Amino acid sequence: MCLNKPRSCWFGSFTINVYAQIYLYEALRALWKAAFPEEELRDLISEQWKEMGWQGKDPSTDFRGGGFISLENLLYLARNFPKSFQDLLKKQEGERAMWEYPFAVAGVNITFMLIQMLDLEAGTITLDTY
């Protein structure tokens, strides 16, 4: 998928170029560092991502309709509300359930639902729009 293609890749509903892909890599690394500051991420495609609640070893496959903005939202939460981010990540508040949500994927789904509810789905922007 996205993390192993050299030129461009499909991400959510967009094809991104190599510069956007570099930004994606850096954002994923920053998210890992915010989530697990004491643990080094061995590779961008790694089983370690499952610890954060991604479904597989390549988090780019979990963005679906949430796209890059869902990663930015997770980063925003991590940077601006670190205690809440850690509490949610490690499920430290409230009662533990037998079946628990995958934290990262839940964040992507929340972004996707907000995009739909606020009717923010990307459309074609032309000069006529302005």
Summary of the structure (lengths in Angstrom):
residues: 130
radius of gyration: 15.6
end to end distance: 35.3
largest distance: 53.2
contacts: 331
relative contact order: 0.15
helix: 57%
strand: 5%
